[in-house]
Amino acid sequence: MATIYKLAALGGDTVAVPRLIFSHLPRVDGDTVRVALYVLDKNCTDPRAIARDLGLKSIEAANRALQYWSGAGLLEPDRGAPAAAAPEQKPAAEIDLAAVNDPYVAVLCEEAQTAFGKALGRSDLQRLVGLYLNEGWQPDVLLLCCAEVARQGRRTVGAVSRELGRWREAGVETGEDAERYLRQVKQREEWCAEAARLFGVEPQTLTRWECRAIARWHEEWHFGADMIEEALLRADAHRTVRYVDGILRSWRSQGLTNVKAVRGKGALSPANILATGRQPAKQPARDLFNRNWNAVFDDETEE
């Protein structure tokens, strides 16, 4: 039998917690809540102190939590506070690699050059080490990023820095996060390659919007290649990702989740789809297979 609990008598000091925090509990993670409680208790909004005292993964994690609570209305900019002093760190260009007493630095420099398949100049090595010492990226994450940009054919530290910016936006902080993110990237590339084959185009010709749409078909709508092929049959001469996206979006909204359901709803059957290329009989104006799908999503803009 499960134990039944009740609130114990409060002892010691208490801290008033605004109801605003409780209203956000369903949509924030544990670290974000901990940061709010820390700020209420300590009246401290220094991300370095917060990350240190709460054992967060990085200072950036504390910054994100502070930005969240600022947007939620719990915090507001302190206009009268003096500007925070810049941290006493050497810029990457001034890092004396020989004087850094950190075993990870030598490993990082050696493994990064192996990943790139070339020797890096002193300035590039200093910039790479700066990503570790000054920006807080863990060595394993940096090396995974070096390997990824090398795979893409971009063997420079600048490419690593830009790629890390995208990783941070995706929530990557640890090596485990990076490996999960890279698995997702690989899966999306495979989906795009498969879709490009179905559309009869080269994968590299797909735009960013088209790649995101293809990922959405699989990740959010759970449609496979068979549904994409079926949509292409309905698209006829309009064999574009945007047009097919409109067809798939409409099927999803009607709860048509597989080819059998789609064919049961429409005028085409497996027999006449495979046997001839004849056009189906003209359908009523409201038939979902004879709509102008480009017009359905004119409000969306491609990047």
C-alpha positions in Angstrom: 0.0 0.0 0.0 1.4 3.4 -1.0 2.3 5.8 1.8 0.1 8.8 2.3 1.9 12.0 3.1 1.0 15.4 4.6 2.8 18.7 4.9 5.1 18.7 8.0 5.2 21.7 10.4 7.4 24.4 8.9 10.7 25.0 10.7 13.3 27.7 10.2 13.1 30.6 7.7 10.7 30.6 4.8 10.8 32.3 1.5 7.7 33.7 -0.3 7.3 32.2 -3.7 5.2 34.2 -6.2 2.3 32.4 -7.8 3.8 33.3 -11.2 6.4 30.5 -10.7 3.7 27.9 -10.0 1.8 28.9 -13.1 4.9 28.1 -15.2 5.7 24.7 -13.6 4.0 22.6 -16.3 6.2 24.0 -19.0 9.7 24.5 -17.4 12.4 22.0 -16.5 13.8 21.4 -13.0 16.9 23.6 -13.5 14.8 26.6 -14.6 12.7 26.2 -11.4 15.8 25.8 -9.3 17.2 29.0 -10.7 14.0 30.9 -9.8 14.1 29.6 -6.2 17.8 30.4 -5.9 17.2 34.0 -7.0 14.3 34.4 -4.5 16.4 33.0 -1.7 19.8 34.7 -2.4 18.6 37.8 -4.3 21.5 37.0 -6.7 21.3 37.0 -10.5 24.9 36.4 -11.3 24.9 33.4 -13.8 28.4 32.3 -12.7 27.4 32.1 -9.0 24.1 30.4 -9.9 25.8 27.8 -12.1 28.4 27.1 -9.5 26.1 26.9 -6.5 23.4 24.8 -8.2 25.8 22.6 -10.1 24.4 23.5 -13.5 26.0 22.1 -16.7 27.2 25.6 -17.8 26.9 29.3 -17.2 24.9 29.4 -20.4 22.3 27.2 -18.8 21.9 29.7 -15.9 21.7 32.6 -18.5 18.9 30.8 -20.3 16.9 30.3 -17.1 17.4 34.0 -16.2 16.2 35.1 -19.7 13.2 32.8 -19.3 12.1 34.3 -16.0 12.7 37.8 -17.4 10.4 37.1 -20.2 7.9 35.6 -17.8 7.9 38.8 -15.7 9.6 37.4 -12.6 12.8 39.4 -13.3 13.4 42.8 -15.0 16.5 44.6 -16.1 18.2 46.6 -13.3 18.8 49.9 -15.1 20.6 51.5 -12.1 23.1 48.7 -11.6 26.6 49.3 -12.7 27.8 47.4 -15.8 29.2 44.0 -15.0 32.9 43.9 -15.1 34.3 41.8 -17.9 35.7 38.5 -16.7 39.4 38.5 -16.4 40.2 36.1 -19.2 42.8 36.4 -21.9 41.3 36.6 -25.4 41.9 33.5 -27.4 44.6 35.2 -29.5 46.7 35.8 -26.4 46.5 32.3 -24.8 50.0 31.0 -24.2 49.4 27.4 -25.0 52.7 26.3 -23.5 51.8 27.9 -20.2 48.3 26.4 -19.8 48.5 23.7 -17.1 45.5 21.7 -18.3 46.0 18.1 -19.8 42.9 18.5 -21.9 44.5 21.3 -24.0 47.1 19.1 -25.5 44.6 16.3 -26.2 42.2 18.9 -27.7 44.8 20.3 -30.1 46.1 16.9 -31.2 42.7 15.3 -31.7 41.3 18.3 -33.6 44.1 18.3 -36.1 43.6 14.5 -36.5 39.9 15.2 -37.2 40.7 17.9 -39.8 43.4 15.8 -41.4 45.8 18.8 -41.3 48.0 20.8 -39.1 46.5 24.0 -37.5 48.4 27.2 -37.2 49.1 28.8 -33.8 46.2 31.3 -34.1 43.7 28.5 -34.9 44.9 26.4 -32.0 44.6 29.4 -29.7 41.0 30.1 -31.0 40.1 26.4 -30.5 41.5 26.4 -26.9 39.6 29.6 -26.3 36.3 27.8 -27.1 37.3 25.5 -24.2 38.8 27.8 -21.6 36.8 31.0 -22.3 33.5 29.9 -23.7 33.1 26.8 -21.5 32.7 24.1 -24.2 33.6 20.6 -22.9 36.5 19.0 -24.8 34.4 16.0 -25.9 31.8 18.3 -27.4 34.5 20.3 -29.2 36.0 17.1 -30.7 32.6 15.8 -31.8 32.0 19.2 -33.4 35.4 19.1 -35.2 34.6 15.7 -36.6 31.1 16.9 -37.8 32.4 20.0 -39.6 35.2 17.9 -41.1 32.5 15.4 -42.4 30.8 18.4 -44.0 34.0 19.4 -45.7 34.5 22.5 -43.6 37.9 21.9 -41.9 38.4 25.2 -40.0 38.1 26.4 -36.4 35.8 29.2 -37.6 33.4 26.5 -38.9 33.5 24.8 -35.5 32.7 28.1 -33.8 29.7 28.7 -36.1 28.4 25.1 -35.7 28.7 25.3 -31.9 26.4 28.3 -32.1 23.8 26.2 -33.8 24.3 23.4 -31.3 23.8 25.8 -28.4 20.5 26.9 -29.9 19.5 23.3 -30.1 20.3 22.8 -26.4 23.6 21.0 -26.7 25.7 21.3 -23.6 27.3 17.9 -22.9 28.8 15.1 -25.0 25.6 13.1 -24.6 23.6 16.0 -25.9 25.9 16.3 -28.9 25.7 12.6 -29.7 21.9 12.7 -29.6 21.9 15.8 -31.8 24.2 14.2 -34.3 22.0 11.1 -34.5 19.1 13.4 -35.3 21.1 15.2 -38.0 22.1 11.9 -39.6 18.5 10.7 -39.6 17.2 13.9 -41.1 19.9 13.7 -43.9 18.7 10.2 -44.7 15.1 11.3 -44.9 16.1 14.2 -47.2 18.1 11.8 -49.4 15.2 9.5 -49.7 12.7 12.3 -50.4 15.1 13.7 -53.0 15.1 10.4 -54.8 11.3 10.3 -54.8 11.1 13.8 -56.2 13.8 13.1 -58.7 16.2 15.8 -57.5 19.7 15.9 -55.9 19.7 16.2 -52.1 21.9 19.2 -52.2 19.3 21.2 -54.2 16.8 21.0 -51.4 16.3 24.4 -49.6 16.4 24.8 -45.8 12.6 25.1 -45.8 12.2 22.0 -47.8 14.6 20.0 -45.5 12.6 21.2 -42.4 9.3 20.2 -44.1 10.6 16.7 -44.9 11.8 16.3 -41.3 8.4 17.5 -40.0 6.6 14.8 -42.2 8.6 12.1 -40.3 9.2 13.5 -36.8 5.9 15.3 -36.1 3.4 13.7 -38.5 4.9 10.2 -38.6 4.5 9.8 -42.3 6.9 7.4 -44.2 8.1 7.2 -47.8 4.9 5.3 -48.8 2.8 8.4 -47.9 5.2 10.7 -49.7 4.9 8.5 -52.8 1.1 8.5 -52.6 1.1 12.3 -52.3 3.3 12.5 -55.4 0.7 10.5 -57.3 -1.9 13.1 -56.3 0.4 16.0 -57.1 0.5 15.0 -60.8 2.6 17.7 -62.5 3.1 19.7 -59.3 6.0 17.6 -58.0 7.3 20.1 -55.5 8.0 19.8 -51.8 5.6 22.7 -51.0 2.8 21.1 -53.0 3.2 17.7 -51.4 3.5 19.4 -48.0 0.0 20.8 -48.6 -1.4 17.4 -49.4 0.2 15.7 -46.4 -1.0 18.5 -44.1 -4.6 18.1 -45.3 -4.4 14.3 -44.9 -3.1 14.7 -41.3 -5.9 17.2 -40.4 -8.4 14.6 -41.6 -6.8 11.8 -39.7 -5.6 9.9 -42.8 -2.5 8.3 -41.4 -1.7 5.5 -44.0 -2.0 4.8 -47.7 -5.0 2.5 -47.2 -7.0 5.2 -45.5 -6.0 7.8 -48.1 -7.1 5.5 -51.0 -10.3 4.7 -49.3 -11.1 8.4 -49.0 -10.1 9.4 -52.6 -11.0 8.5 -56.1 -7.8 6.6 -56.9 -7.5 2.9 -56.1 -4.3 0.8 -56.0 -5.4 -0.9 -59.3 -5.9 2.1 -61.5 -2.9 3.9 -60.0 -0.6 1.1 -61.0 -2.3 0.0 -64.2 -2.7 3.3 -66.1 -1.7 6.9 -66.1 -5.2 8.1 -66.8 -6.5 11.0 -64.9 -9.3 10.2 -62.4 -12.8 11.4 -63.1 -13.5 15.0 -62.2 -14.4 15.4 -58.6 -16.5 17.9 -56.8 -14.9 21.3 -56.1 -14.4 20.4 -52.4 -12.5 17.1 -53.2 -9.2 17.2 -51.3 -7.3 15.7 -54.2 -8.0 18.4 -56.7 -7.2 21.5 -54.7 -4.5 24.1 -55.5 -2.1 23.1 -52.7 0.3 26.0 -53.5 -2.5 28.4 -52.6 -3.2 26.6 -49.3 0.1 27.8 -47.8 0.8 31.1 -49.5 1.3 32.6 -46.1 4.4 30.5 -45.5 7.7 31.9 -46.9 10.7 29.9 -47.9 14.1 30.9 -46.6 
